[in-house]
Amino acid sequence: MRLEVRPYGHSLSRLLYMYKDLSFTPVSPKQLSMPDYVIGDIENAGQKITITNQLEDNLDQTDILYLTRIQEERFPS
C-alpha cells in the first residue's frame, strides 16, 4: 500500500503548496511513500520537499505535524 490510496495527505499537500515559502517533509517507509505525481506537483509549485523515513531527525524543524494511520485492512492478508 502506498499513500496513493490515502487521498487525505494528497489533498492537504495540494492545498498547502499554494502558500509561499513552505517546506514539505513526507516521512514514511519507502513502500508507503508519497506518489511521484504528488511530489512533482509540490516541486512544480516551487516548494521545497525533502523525503525521508526518519521522523525523529526532522521534529526540531517542524511547525505542523500531520499523521495518518496505517489501515491494515488495505494490506493483502
N, CA, C, O and CB atoms as a CASP TS submission, in Angstrom:
PFRMAT TS
TARGET T0000
AUTHOR 0000-0000-0000
METHOD Language model
MODEL 1
PARENT N/A
ATOM      1  N   MET     1       0.852  -1.182   0.000  1.00  0.00           N
ATOM      2  CA  MET     1       0.000   0.000   0.000  1.00  0.00           C
ATOM      3  C   MET     1       0.888   1.231   0.000  1.00  0.00           C
ATOM      4  O   MET     1       1.828   1.321   0.790  1.00  0.00           O
ATOM      5  CB  MET     1      -0.964   0.006   1.223  1.00  0.00           C
ATOM      6  N   ARG     2       0.605   2.153  -0.856  1.00  0.00           N
ATOM      7  CA  ARG     2       1.302   3.430  -0.888  1.00  0.00           C
ATOM      8  C   ARG     2       0.330   4.502  -0.440  1.00  0.00           C
ATOM      9  O   ARG     2      -0.868   4.252  -0.303  1.00  0.00           O
ATOM     10  CB  ARG     2       1.870   3.740  -2.306  1.00  0.00           C
ATOM     11  N   LEU     3       0.844   5.682  -0.216  1.00  0.00           N
ATOM     12  CA  LEU     3      -0.034   6.773   0.181  1.00  0.00           C
ATOM     13  C   LEU     3      -0.981   7.179  -0.939  1.00  0.00           C
ATOM     14  O   LEU     3      -1.858   8.018  -0.735  1.00  0.00           O
ATOM     15  CB  LEU     3       0.785   7.967   0.618  1.00  0.00           C
ATOM     16  N   GLU     4      -0.811   6.588  -2.126  1.00  0.00           N
ATOM     17  CA  GLU     4      -1.727   6.928  -3.214  1.00  0.00           C
ATOM     18  C   GLU     4      -3.143   6.441  -2.928  1.00  0.00           C
ATOM     19  O   GLU     4      -4.091   6.928  -3.544  1.00  0.00           O
ATOM     20  CB  GLU     4      -1.231   6.335  -4.527  1.00  0.00           C
ATOM     21  N   VAL     5      -3.305   5.509  -2.026  1.00  0.00           N
ATOM     22  CA  VAL     5      -4.650   5.084  -1.633  1.00  0.00           C
ATOM     23  C   VAL     5      -5.121   5.855  -0.417  1.00  0.00           C
ATOM     24  O   VAL     5      -6.180   5.552   0.132  1.00  0.00           O
ATOM     25  CB  VAL     5      -4.682   3.580  -1.346  1.00  0.00           C
ATOM     26  N   ARG     6      -4.359   6.842   0.012  1.00  0.00           N
ATOM     27  CA  ARG     6      -4.676   7.689   1.156  1.00  0.00           C
ATOM     28  C   ARG     6      -4.829   9.123   0.661  1.00  0.00           C
ATOM     29  O   ARG     6      -3.873   9.895   0.743  1.00  0.00           O
ATOM     30  CB  ARG     6      -3.572   7.587   2.265  1.00  0.00           C
ATOM     31  N   PRO     7      -5.977   9.500   0.158  1.00  0.00           N
ATOM     32  CA  PRO     7      -6.122  10.802  -0.502  1.00  0.00           C
ATOM     33  C   PRO     7      -6.025  12.006   0.421  1.00  0.00           C
ATOM     34  O   PRO     7      -5.844  13.124  -0.061  1.00  0.00           O
ATOM     35  CB  PRO     7      -7.419  10.850  -1.199  1.00  0.00           C
ATOM     36  N   TYR     8      -6.139  11.817   1.734  1.00  0.00           N
ATOM     37  CA  TYR     8      -6.135  12.962   2.650  1.00  0.00           C
ATOM     38  C   TYR     8      -4.818  13.713   2.607  1.00  0.00           C
ATOM     39  O   TYR     8      -4.808  14.940   2.513  1.00  0.00           O
ATOM     40  CB  TYR     8      -6.416  12.503   4.070  1.00  0.00           C
ATOM     41  N   GLY     9      -3.720  13.002   2.675  1.00  0.00           N
ATOM     42  CA  GLY     9      -2.406  13.634   2.611  1.00  0.00           C
ATOM     43  C   GLY     9      -2.169  14.331   1.285  1.00  0.00           C
ATOM     44  O   GLY     9      -1.522  15.378   1.236  1.00  0.00           O
ATOM     45  N   HIS    10      -2.686  13.760   0.217  1.00  0.00           N
ATOM     46  CA  HIS    10      -2.531  14.368  -1.103  1.00  0.00           C
ATOM     47  C   HIS    10      -3.308  15.678  -1.181  1.00  0.00           C
ATOM     48  O   HIS    10      -2.787  16.691  -1.647  1.00  0.00           O
ATOM     49  CB  HIS    10      -3.003  13.400  -2.203  1.00  0.00           C
ATOM     50  N   SER    11      -4.536  15.653  -0.730  1.00  0.00           N
ATOM     51  CA  SER    11      -5.367  16.857  -0.771  1.00  0.00           C
ATOM     52  C   SER    11      -4.761  17.963   0.074  1.00  0.00           C
ATOM     53  O   SER    11      -4.721  19.120  -0.345  1.00  0.00           O
ATOM     54  CB  SER    11      -6.787  16.547  -0.291  1.00  0.00           C
ATOM     55  N   LEU    12      -4.291  17.614   1.259  1.00  0.00           N
ATOM     56  CA  LEU    12      -3.678  18.599   2.131  1.00  0.00           C
ATOM     57  C   LEU    12      -2.414  19.167   1.490  1.00  0.00           C
ATOM     58  O   LEU    12      -2.181  20.374   1.546  1.00  0.00           O
ATOM     59  CB  LEU    12      -3.356  17.981   3.496  1.00  0.00           C
ATOM     60  N   SER    13      -1.607  18.319   0.889  1.00  0.00           N
ATOM     61  CA  SER    13      -0.395  18.786   0.210  1.00  0.00           C
ATOM     62  C   SER    13      -0.732  19.754  -0.905  1.00  0.00           C
ATOM     63  O   SER    13      -0.076  20.785  -1.056  1.00  0.00           O
ATOM     64  CB  SER    13       0.397  17.606  -0.349  1.00  0.00           C
ATOM     65  N   ARG    14      -1.740  19.435  -1.680  1.00  0.00           N
ATOM     66  CA  ARG    14      -2.130  20.312  -2.788  1.00  0.00           C
ATOM     67  C   ARG    14      -2.685  21.643  -2.295  1.00  0.00           C
ATOM     68  O   ARG    14      -2.497  22.668  -2.950  1.00  0.00           O
ATOM     69  CB  ARG    14      -3.163  19.621  -3.666  1.00  0.00           C
ATOM     70  N   LEU    15      -3.352  21.644  -1.173  1.00  0.00           N
ATOM     71  CA  LEU    15      -3.825  22.894  -0.596  1.00  0.00           C
ATOM     72  C   LEU    15      -2.649  23.723  -0.084  1.00  0.00           C
ATOM     73  O   LEU    15      -2.555  24.917  -0.365  1.00  0.00           O
ATOM     74  CB  LEU    15      -4.824  22.619   0.539  1.00  0.00           C
ATOM     75  N   LEU    16      -1.770  23.091   0.657  1.00  0.00           N
ATOM     76  CA  LEU    16      -0.676  23.824   1.286  1.00  0.00           C
ATOM     77  C   LEU    16       0.348  24.356   0.295  1.00  0.00           C
ATOM     78  O   LEU    16       0.934  25.410   0.542  1.00  0.00           O
ATOM     79  CB  LEU    16       0.009  22.946   2.276  1.00  0.00           C
ATOM     80  N   TYR    17       0.585  23.665  -0.818  1.00  0.00           N
ATOM     81  CA  TYR    17       1.619  24.159  -1.735  1.00  0.00           C
ATOM     82  C   TYR    17       1.189  25.428  -2.457  1.00  0.00           C
ATOM     83  O   TYR    17       1.990  26.017  -3.183  1.00  0.00           O
ATOM     84  CB  TYR    17       1.970  23.089  -2.754  1.00  0.00           C
ATOM     85  N   MET    18      -0.053  25.863  -2.278  1.00  0.00           N
ATOM     86  CA  MET    18      -0.493  27.143  -2.844  1.00  0.00           C
ATOM     87  C   MET    18       0.055  28.327  -2.050  1.00  0.00           C
ATOM     88  O   MET    18       0.081  29.453  -2.547  1.00  0.00           O
ATOM     89  CB  MET    18      -2.022  27.208  -2.883  1.00  0.00           C
ATOM     90  N   TYR    19       0.493  28.072  -0.814  1.00  0.00           N
ATOM     91  CA  TYR    19       1.074  29.128   0.011  1.00  0.00           C
ATOM     92  C   TYR    19       2.541  29.314  -0.361  1.00  0.00           C
ATOM     93  O   TYR    19       3.131  28.445  -1.002  1.00  0.00           O
ATOM     94  CB  TYR    19       0.929  28.795   1.520  1.00  0.00           C
ATOM     95  N   LYS    20       3.127  30.425   0.030  1.00  0.00           N
ATOM     96  CA  LYS    20       4.517  30.741  -0.303  1.00  0.00           C
ATOM     97  C   LYS    20       5.473  30.233   0.765  1.00  0.00           C
ATOM     98  O   LYS    20       5.149  30.197   1.952  1.00  0.00           O
ATOM     99  CB  LYS    20       4.690  32.247  -0.482  1.00  0.00           C
ATOM    100  N   ASP    21       6.648  29.845   0.317  1.00  0.00           N
ATOM    101  CA  ASP    21       7.783  29.529   1.191  1.00  0.00           C
ATOM    102  C   ASP    21       7.499  28.445   2.222  1.00  0.00           C
ATOM    103  O   ASP    21       7.812  28.607   3.402  1.00  0.00           O
ATOM    104  CB  ASP    21       8.218  30.763   1.900  1.00  0.00           C
ATOM    105  N   LEU    22       6.914  27.355   1.785  1.00  0.00           N
ATOM    106  CA  LEU    22       6.705  26.216   2.673  1.00  0.00           C
ATOM    107  C   LEU    22       7.709  25.121   2.341  1.00  0.00           C
ATOM    108  O   LEU    22       8.197  25.029   1.215  1.00  0.00           O
ATOM    109  CB  LEU    22       5.257  25.681   2.557  1.00  0.00           C
ATOM    110  N   SER    23       8.002  24.317   3.310  1.00  0.00           N
ATOM    111  CA  SER    23       8.830  23.131   3.107  1.00  0.00           C
ATOM    112  C   SER    23       8.011  21.913   3.513  1.00  0.00           C
ATOM    113  O   SER    23       7.355  21.914   4.555  1.00  0.00           O
ATOM    114  CB  SER    23      10.168  23.215   3.926  1.00  0.00           C
ATOM    115  N   PHE    24       8.052  20.895   2.698  1.00  0.00           N
ATOM    116  CA  PHE    24       7.345  19.646   2.962  1.00  0.00           C
ATOM    117  C   PHE    24       8.372  18.561   3.248  1.00  0.00           C
ATOM    118  O   PHE    24       9.391  18.455   2.565  1.00  0.00           O
ATOM    119  CB  PHE    24       6.429  19.247   1.763  1.00  0.00           C
ATOM    120  N   THR    25       8.091  17.760   4.262  1.00  0.00           N
ATOM    121  CA  THR    25       8.944  16.611   4.554  1.00  0.00           C
ATOM    122  C   THR    25       8.052  15.398   4.792  1.00  0.00           C
ATOM    123  O   THR    25       7.704  15.097   5.934  1.00  0.00           O
ATOM    124  CB  THR    25       9.865  16.885   5.791  1.00  0.00           C
ATOM    125  N   PRO    26       7.679  14.697   3.713  1.00  0.00           N
ATOM    126  CA  PRO    26       6.916  13.469   3.914  1.00  0.00           C
ATOM    127  C   PRO    26       7.823  12.406   4.540  1.00  0.00           C
ATOM    128  O   PRO    26       8.935  12.163   4.070  1.00  0.00           O
ATOM    129  CB  PRO    26       6.316  12.962   2.567  1.00  0.00           C
ATOM    130  N   VAL    27       7.331  11.784   5.599  1.00  0.00           N
ATOM    131  CA  VAL    27       8.095  10.775   6.327  1.00  0.00           C
ATOM    132  C   VAL    27       7.332   9.465   6.258  1.00  0.00           C
ATOM    133  O   VAL    27       6.188   9.376   6.702  1.00  0.00           O
ATOM    134  CB  VAL    27       8.344  11.203   7.809  1.00  0.00           C
ATOM    135  N   SER    28       7.971   8.453   5.700  1.00  0.00           N
ATOM    136  CA  SER    28       7.335   7.135   5.630  1.00  0.00           C
ATOM    137  C   SER    28       8.371   6.117   5.179  1.00  0.00           C
ATOM    138  O   SER    28       9.400   6.483   4.612  1.00  0.00           O
ATOM    139  CB  SER    28       6.108   7.145   4.662  1.00  0.00           C
ATOM    140  N   PRO    29       8.099   4.835   5.431  1.00  0.00           N
ATOM    141  CA  PRO    29       8.932   3.805   4.815  1.00  0.00           C
ATOM    142  C   PRO    29       8.740   3.872   3.298  1.00  0.00           C
ATOM    143  O   PRO    29       7.706   4.330   2.812  1.00  0.00           O
ATOM    144  CB  PRO    29       8.575   2.379   5.368  1.00  0.00           C
ATOM    145  N   LYS    30       9.734   3.415   2.571  1.00  0.00           N
ATOM    146  CA  LYS    30       9.694   3.511   1.105  1.00  0.00           C
ATOM    147  C   LYS    30       8.408   2.922   0.510  1.00  0.00           C
ATOM    148  O   LYS    30       7.842   3.493  -0.422  1.00  0.00           O
ATOM    149  CB  LYS    30      10.903   2.800   0.508  1.00  0.00           C
ATOM    150  N   GLN    31       7.950   1.801   1.034  1.00  0.00           N
ATOM    151  CA  GLN    31       6.771   1.148   0.468  1.00  0.00           C
ATOM    152  C   GLN    31       5.473   1.915   0.722  1.00  0.00           C
ATOM    153  O   GLN    31       4.442   1.595   0.131  1.00  0.00           O
ATOM    154  CB  GLN    31       6.648  -0.241   1.031  1.00  0.00           C
ATOM    155  N   LEU    32       5.513   2.920   1.592  1.00  0.00           N
ATOM    156  CA  LEU    32       4.327   3.743   1.867  1.00  0.00           C
ATOM    157  C   LEU    32       4.534   5.197   1.441  1.00  0.00           C
ATOM    158  O   LEU    32       3.833   6.094   1.910  1.00  0.00           O
ATOM    159  CB  LEU    32       3.977   3.685   3.358  1.00  0.00           C
ATOM    160  N   SER    33       5.478   5.417   0.571  1.00  0.00           N
ATOM    161  CA  SER    33       5.859   6.782   0.218  1.00  0.00           C
ATOM    162  C   SER    33       4.786   7.525  -0.586  1.00  0.00           C
ATOM    163  O   SER    33       3.904   6.923  -1.198  1.00  0.00           O
ATOM    164  CB  SER    33       7.142   6.756  -0.566  1.00  0.00           C
ATOM    165  N   MET    34       4.898   8.846  -0.557  1.00  0.00           N
ATOM    166  CA  MET    34       4.015   9.717  -1.336  1.00  0.00           C
ATOM    167  C   MET    34       4.251   9.417  -2.827  1.00  0.00           C
ATOM    168  O   MET    34       5.401   9.254  -3.236  1.00  0.00           O
ATOM    169  CB  MET    34       4.280  11.250  -1.006  1.00  0.00           C
ATOM    170  N   PRO    35       3.212   9.342  -3.630  1.00  0.00           N
ATOM    171  CA  PRO    35       3.382   9.038  -5.056  1.00  0.00           C
ATOM    172  C   PRO    35       4.169  10.140  -5.773  1.00  0.00           C
ATOM    173  O   PRO    35       4.139  11.306  -5.378  1.00  0.00           O
ATOM    174  CB  PRO    35       2.010   8.853  -5.725  1.00  0.00           C
ATOM    175  N   ASP    36       4.859   9.748  -6.814  1.00  0.00           N
ATOM    176  CA  ASP    36       5.700  10.673  -7.574  1.00  0.00           C
ATOM    177  C   ASP    36       4.920  11.869  -8.117  1.00  0.00           C
ATOM    178  O   ASP    36       5.454  12.978  -8.158  1.00  0.00           O
ATOM    179  CB  ASP    36       6.361   9.940  -8.719  1.00  0.00           C
ATOM    180  N   TYR    37       3.669  11.667  -8.534  1.00  0.00           N
ATOM    181  CA  TYR    37       2.927  12.783  -9.114  1.00  0.00           C
ATOM    182  C   TYR    37       2.614  13.855  -8.078  1.00  0.00           C
ATOM    183  O   TYR    37       2.542  15.033  -8.427  1.00  0.00           O
ATOM    184  CB  TYR    37       1.638  12.284  -9.743  1.00  0.00           C
ATOM    185  N   VAL    38       2.424  13.480  -6.806  1.00  0.00           N
ATOM    186  CA  VAL    38       2.179  14.471  -5.757  1.00  0.00           C
ATOM    187  C   VAL    38       3.477  15.206  -5.438  1.00  0.00           C
ATOM    188  O   VAL    38       3.475  16.425  -5.268  1.00  0.00           O
ATOM    189  CB  VAL    38       1.603  13.797  -4.478  1.00  0.00           C
ATOM    190  N   ILE    39       4.570  14.481  -5.357  1.00  0.00           N
ATOM    191  CA  ILE    39       5.875  15.105  -5.135  1.00  0.00           C
ATOM    192  C   ILE    39       6.187  16.070  -6.268  1.00  0.00           C
ATOM    193  O   ILE    39       6.673  17.176  -6.029  1.00  0.00           O
ATOM    194  CB  ILE    39       6.985  14.034  -5.016  1.00  0.00           C
ATOM    195  N   GLY    40       5.910  15.660  -7.497  1.00  0.00           N
ATOM    196  CA  GLY    40       6.120  16.536  -8.652  1.00  0.00           C
ATOM    197  C   GLY    40       5.276  17.791  -8.582  1.00  0.00           C
ATOM    198  O   GLY    40       5.757  18.876  -8.909  1.00  0.00           O
ATOM    199  N   ASP    41       4.032  17.668  -8.163  1.00  0.00           N
ATOM    200  CA  ASP    41       3.163  18.840  -8.017  1.00  0.00           C
ATOM    201  C   ASP    41       3.729  19.826  -7.003  1.00  0.00           C
ATOM    202  O   ASP    41       3.702  21.036  -7.227  1.00  0.00           O
ATOM    203  CB  ASP    41       1.756  18.411  -7.596  1.00  0.00           C
ATOM    204  N   ILE    42       4.239  19.309  -5.890  1.00  0.00           N
ATOM    205  CA  ILE    42       4.824  20.159  -4.856  1.00  0.00           C
ATOM    206  C   ILE    42       6.064  20.871  -5.400  1.00  0.00           C
ATOM    207  O   ILE    42       6.228  22.076  -5.209  1.00  0.00           O
ATOM    208  CB  ILE    42       5.184  19.324  -3.605  1.00  0.00           C
ATOM    209  N   GLU    43       6.924  20.127  -6.070  1.00  0.00           N
ATOM    210  CA  GLU    43       8.141  20.721  -6.649  1.00  0.00           C
ATOM    211  C   GLU    43       7.792  21.742  -7.726  1.00  0.00           C
ATOM    212  O   GLU    43       8.397  22.814  -7.778  1.00  0.00           O
ATOM    213  CB  GLU    43       9.049  19.624  -7.241  1.00  0.00           C
ATOM    214  N   ASN    44       6.832  21.427  -8.580  1.00  0.00           N
ATOM    215  CA  ASN    44       6.442  22.346  -9.655  1.00  0.00           C
ATOM    216  C   ASN    44       5.812  23.626  -9.126  1.00  0.00           C
ATOM    217  O   ASN    44       5.800  24.646  -9.815  1.00  0.00           O
ATOM    218  CB  ASN    44       5.476  21.660 -10.599  1.00  0.00           C
ATOM    219  N   ALA    45       5.289  23.576  -7.904  1.00  0.00           N
ATOM    220  CA  ALA    45       4.728  24.773  -7.278  1.00  0.00           C
ATOM    221  C   ALA    45       5.833  25.635  -6.659  1.00  0.00           C
ATOM    222  O   ALA    45       5.560  26.698  -6.103  1.00  0.00           O
ATOM    223  CB  ALA    45       3.694  24.382  -6.205  1.00  0.00           C
ATOM    224  N   GLY    46       7.085  25.167  -6.760  1.00  0.00           N
ATOM    225  CA  GLY    46       8.208  25.936  -6.243  1.00  0.00           C
ATOM    226  C   GLY    46       8.488  25.725  -4.774  1.00  0.00           C
ATOM    227  O   GLY    46       9.238  26.491  -4.170  1.00  0.00           O
ATOM    228  N   GLN    47       7.898  24.697  -4.190  1.00  0.00           N
ATOM    229  CA  GLN    47       8.101  24.424  -2.773  1.00  0.00           C
ATOM    230  C   GLN    47       9.269  23.458  -2.583  1.00  0.00           C
ATOM    231  O   GLN    47       9.582  22.653  -3.460  1.00  0.00           O
ATOM    232  CB  GLN    47       6.817  23.849  -2.142  1.00  0.00           C
ATOM    233  N   LYS    48       9.891  23.556  -1.437  1.00  0.00           N
ATOM    234  CA  LYS    48      10.981  22.651  -1.078  1.00  0.00           C
ATOM    235  C   LYS    48      10.379  21.363  -0.519  1.00  0.00           C
ATOM    236  O   LYS    48       9.459  21.406   0.299  1.00  0.00           O
ATOM    237  CB  LYS    48      11.951  23.316  -0.040  1.00  0.00           C
ATOM    238  N   ILE    49      10.901  20.220  -0.963  1.00  0.00           N
ATOM    239  CA  ILE    49      10.432  18.941  -0.440  1.00  0.00           C
ATOM    240  C   ILE    49      11.644  18.073  -0.134  1.00  0.00           C
ATOM    241  O   ILE    49      12.554  17.935  -0.951  1.00  0.00           O
ATOM    242  CB  ILE    49       9.475  18.232  -1.449  1.00  0.00           C
ATOM    243  N   THR    50      11.637  17.493   1.054  1.00  0.00           N
ATOM    244  CA  THR    50      12.683  16.578   1.492  1.00  0.00           C
ATOM    245  C   THR    50      11.998  15.288   1.895  1.00  0.00           C
ATOM    246  O   THR    50      11.133  15.289   2.770  1.00  0.00           O
ATOM    247  CB  THR    50      13.534  17.177   2.676  1.00  0.00           C
ATOM    248  N   ILE    51      12.374  14.198   1.272  1.00  0.00           N
ATOM    249  CA  ILE    51      11.740  12.904   1.524  1.00  0.00           C
ATOM    250  C   ILE    51      12.646  12.102   2.454  1.00  0.00           C
ATOM    251  O   ILE    51      13.850  11.995   2.218  1.00  0.00           O
ATOM    252  CB  ILE    51      11.471  12.127   0.186  1.00  0.00           C
ATOM    253  N   THR    52      12.065  11.541   3.505  1.00  0.00           N
ATOM    254  CA  THR    52      12.851  10.783   4.471  1.00  0.00           C
ATOM    255  C   THR    52      12.007   9.693   5.113  1.00  0.00           C
ATOM    256  O   THR    52      10.784   9.664   4.975  1.00  0.00           O
ATOM    257  CB  THR    52      13.424  11.712   5.545  1.00  0.00           C
ATOM    258  N   ASN    53      12.683   8.806   5.810  1.00  0.00           N
ATOM    259  CA  ASN    53      11.967   7.783   6.587  1.00  0.00           C
ATOM    260  C   ASN    53      12.284   7.912   8.076  1.00  0.00           C
ATOM    261  O   ASN    53      11.962   7.014   8.855  1.00  0.00           O
ATOM    262  CB  ASN    53      12.336   6.368   6.088  1.00  0.00           C
ATOM    263  N   GLN    54      12.908   9.016   8.477  1.00  0.00           N
ATOM    264  CA  GLN    54      13.312   9.237   9.862  1.00  0.00           C
ATOM    265  C   GLN    54      12.561  10.405  10.474  1.00  0.00           C
ATOM    266  O   GLN    54      12.955  11.554  10.279  1.00  0.00           O
ATOM    267  CB  GLN    54      14.812   9.481   9.947  1.00  0.00           C
ATOM    268  N   LEU    55      11.502  10.143  11.200  1.00  0.00           N
ATOM    269  CA  LEU    55      10.703  11.188  11.823  1.00  0.00           C
ATOM    270  C   LEU    55      11.504  11.961  12.866  1.00  0.00           C
ATOM    271  O   LEU    55      11.451  13.190  12.895  1.00  0.00           O
ATOM    272  CB  LEU    55       9.462  10.588  12.461  1.00  0.00           C
ATOM    273  N   GLU    56      12.231  11.271  13.706  1.00  0.00           N
ATOM    274  CA  GLU    56      12.946  11.913  14.809  1.00  0.00           C
ATOM    275  C   GLU    56      13.946  12.956  14.320  1.00  0.00           C
ATOM    276  O   GLU    56      14.160  13.963  14.994  1.00  0.00           O
ATOM    277  CB  GLU    56      13.665  10.866  15.640  1.00  0.00           C
ATOM    278  N   ASP    57      14.554  12.736  13.174  1.00  0.00           N
ATOM    279  CA  ASP    57      15.565  13.657  12.649  1.00  0.00           C
ATOM    280  C   ASP    57      14.971  14.979  12.182  1.00  0.00           C
ATOM    281  O   ASP    57      15.716  15.930  11.944  1.00  0.00           O
ATOM    282  CB  ASP    57      16.305  13.009  11.505  1.00  0.00           C
ATOM    283  N   ASN    58      13.663  15.064  12.047  1.00  0.00           N
ATOM    284  CA  ASN    58      13.036  16.245  11.473  1.00  0.00           C
ATOM    285  C   ASN    58      12.092  16.982  12.421  1.00  0.00           C
ATOM    286  O   ASN    58      11.558  18.029  12.055  1.00  0.00           O
ATOM    287  CB  ASN    58      12.291  15.856  10.255  1.00  0.00           C
ATOM    288  N   LEU    59      11.878  16.473  13.602  1.00  0.00           N
ATOM    289  CA  LEU    59      10.912  17.085  14.512  1.00  0.00           C
ATOM    290  C   LEU    59      11.335  18.477  14.981  1.00  0.00           C
ATOM    291  O   LEU    59      10.476  19.331  15.198  1.00  0.00           O
ATOM    292  CB  LEU    59      10.705  16.193  15.709  1.00  0.00           C
ATOM    293  N   ASP    60      12.625  18.722  15.141  1.00  0.00           N
ATOM    294  CA  ASP    60      13.075  20.019  15.650  1.00  0.00           C
ATOM    295  C   ASP    60      12.844  21.159  14.664  1.00  0.00           C
ATOM    296  O   ASP    60      12.870  22.324  15.060  1.00  0.00           O
ATOM    297  CB  ASP    60      14.538  19.948  15.998  1.00  0.00           C
ATOM    298  N   GLN    61      12.624  20.854  13.413  1.00  0.00           N
ATOM    299  CA  GLN    61      12.364  21.890  12.415  1.00  0.00           C
ATOM    300  C   GLN    61      10.945  21.818  11.854  1.00  0.00           C
ATOM    301  O   GLN    61      10.674  22.327  10.767  1.00  0.00           O
ATOM    302  CB  GLN    61      13.364  21.777  11.284  1.00  0.00           C
ATOM    303  N   THR    62      10.049  21.188  12.595  1.00  0.00           N
ATOM    304  CA  THR    62       8.670  21.003  12.159  1.00  0.00           C
ATOM    305  C   THR    62       7.735  21.952  12.887  1.00  0.00           C
ATOM    306  O   THR    62       7.749  22.034  14.115  1.00  0.00           O
ATOM    307  CB  THR    62       8.229  19.562  12.383  1.00  0.00           C
ATOM    308  N   ASP    63       6.916  22.673  12.116  1.00  0.00           N
ATOM    309  CA  ASP    63       5.901  23.538  12.709  1.00  0.00           C
ATOM    310  C   ASP    63       4.558  22.823  12.816  1.00  0.00           C
ATOM    311  O   ASP    63       3.836  22.989  13.799  1.00  0.00           O
ATOM    312  CB  ASP    63       5.749  24.816  11.890  1.00  0.00           C
ATOM    313  N   ILE    64       4.230  22.034  11.810  1.00  0.00           N
ATOM    314  CA  ILE    64       2.972  21.291  11.783  1.00  0.00           C
ATOM    315  C   ILE    64       3.286  19.836  11.455  1.00  0.00           C
ATOM    316  O   ILE    64       4.025  19.545  10.514  1.00  0.00           O
ATOM    317  CB  ILE    64       1.967  21.901  10.743  1.00  0.00           C
ATOM    318  N   LEU    65       2.725  18.941  12.231  1.00  0.00           N
ATOM    319  CA  LEU    65       2.906  17.513  12.005  1.00  0.00           C
ATOM    320  C   LEU    65       1.542  16.908  11.717  1.00  0.00           C
ATOM    321  O   LEU    65       0.630  16.998  12.539  1.00  0.00           O
ATOM    322  CB  LEU    65       3.585  16.820  13.231  1.00  0.00           C
ATOM    323  N   TYR    66       1.404  16.294  10.553  1.00  0.00           N
ATOM    324  CA  TYR    66       0.146  15.673  10.148  1.00  0.00           C
ATOM    325  C   TYR    66       0.377  14.169  10.065  1.00  0.00           C
ATOM    326  O   TYR    66       1.252  13.713   9.328  1.00  0.00           O
ATOM    327  CB  TYR    66      -0.368  16.249   8.777  1.00  0.00           C
ATOM    328  N   LEU    67      -0.393  13.407  10.808  1.00  0.00           N
ATOM    329  CA  LEU    67      -0.234  11.961  10.852  1.00  0.00           C
ATOM    330  C   LEU    67      -1.465  11.272  10.279  1.00  0.00           C
ATOM    331  O   LEU    67      -2.593  11.738  10.440  1.00  0.00           O
ATOM    332  CB  LEU    67       0.020  11.491  12.288  1.00  0.00           C
ATOM    333  N   THR    68      -1.227  10.174   9.619  1.00  0.00           N
ATOM    334  CA  THR    68      -2.325   9.304   9.198  1.00  0.00           C
ATOM    335  C   THR    68      -2.031   7.910   9.742  1.00  0.00           C
ATOM    336  O   THR    68      -0.874   7.548   9.954  1.00  0.00           O
ATOM    337  CB  THR    68      -2.489   9.287   7.623  1.00  0.00           C
ATOM    338  N   ARG    69      -3.059   7.156   9.959  1.00  0.00           N
ATOM    339  CA  ARG    69      -2.845   5.801  10.461  1.00  0.00           C
ATOM    340  C   ARG    69      -2.730   4.834   9.288  1.00  0.00           C
ATOM    341  O   ARG    69      -3.282   5.070   8.214  1.00  0.00           O
ATOM    342  CB  ARG    69      -3.996   5.375  11.410  1.00  0.00           C
ATOM    343  N   ILE    70      -2.026   3.776   9.506  1.00  0.00           N
ATOM    344  CA  ILE    70      -1.931   2.716   8.508  1.00  0.00           C
ATOM    345  C   ILE    70      -3.191   1.872   8.625  1.00  0.00           C
ATOM    346  O   ILE    70      -3.512   1.371   9.703  1.00  0.00           O
ATOM    347  CB  ILE    70      -0.632   1.842   8.703  1.00  0.00           C
ATOM    348  N   GLN    71      -3.892   1.720   7.536  1.00  0.00           N
ATOM    349  CA  GLN    71      -5.120   0.940   7.520  1.00  0.00           C
ATOM    350  C   GLN    71      -4.778  -0.498   7.149  1.00  0.00           C
ATOM    351  O   GLN    71      -4.620  -0.842   5.978  1.00  0.00           O
ATOM    352  CB  GLN    71      -6.157   1.544   6.527  1.00  0.00           C
ATOM    353  N   GLU    72      -4.672  -1.303   8.158  1.00  0.00           N
ATOM    354  CA  GLU    72      -4.281  -2.695   7.936  1.00  0.00           C
ATOM    355  C   GLU    72      -5.229  -3.430   7.002  1.00  0.00           C
ATOM    356  O   GLU    72      -4.829  -4.365   6.309  1.00  0.00           O
ATOM    357  CB  GLU    72      -4.209  -3.423   9.253  1.00  0.00           C
ATOM    358  N   GLU    73      -6.494  -3.002   6.986  1.00  0.00           N
ATOM    359  CA  GLU    73      -7.469  -3.673   6.125  1.00  0.00           C
ATOM    360  C   GLU    73      -7.168  -3.477   4.638  1.00  0.00           C
ATOM    361  O   GLU    73      -7.717  -4.194   3.801  1.00  0.00           O
ATOM    362  CB  GLU    73      -8.866  -3.165   6.433  1.00  0.00           C
ATOM    363  N   ARG    74      -6.311  -2.523   4.298  1.00  0.00           N
ATOM    364  CA  ARG    74      -5.956  -2.308   2.897  1.00  0.00           C
ATOM    365  C   ARG    74      -4.781  -3.150   2.440  1.00  0.00           C
ATOM    366  O   ARG    74      -4.487  -3.220   1.246  1.00  0.00           O
ATOM    367  CB  ARG    74      -5.646  -0.867   2.670  1.00  0.00           C
ATOM    368  N   PHE    75      -4.105  -3.793   3.391  1.00  0.00           N
ATOM    369  CA  PHE    75      -2.991  -4.662   3.038  1.00  0.00           C
ATOM    370  C   PHE    75      -3.521  -6.043   2.685  1.00  0.00           C
ATOM    371  O   PHE    75      -4.500  -6.501   3.275  1.00  0.00           O
ATOM    372  CB  PHE    75      -1.966  -4.746   4.193  1.00  0.00           C
ATOM    373  N   PRO    76      -2.879  -6.716   1.719  1.00  0.00           N
ATOM    374  CA  PRO    76      -3.304  -8.075   1.434  1.00  0.00           C
ATOM    375  C   PRO    76      -3.029  -8.975   2.638  1.00  0.00           C
ATOM    376  O   PRO    76      -2.040  -8.781   3.345  1.00  0.00           O
ATOM    377  CB  PRO    76      -2.591  -8.613   0.179  1.00  0.00           C
ATOM    378  N   SER    77      -3.890  -9.945   2.871  1.00  0.00           N
ATOM    379  CA  SER    77      -3.725 -10.862   4.015  1.00  0.00           C
ATOM    380  C   SER    77      -2.605 -11.833   3.777  1.00  0.00           C
ATOM    381  O   SER    77      -2.326 -12.675   4.631  1.00  0.00           O
ATOM    382  CB  SER    77      -5.012 -11.627   4.289  1.00  0.00           C
TER
END
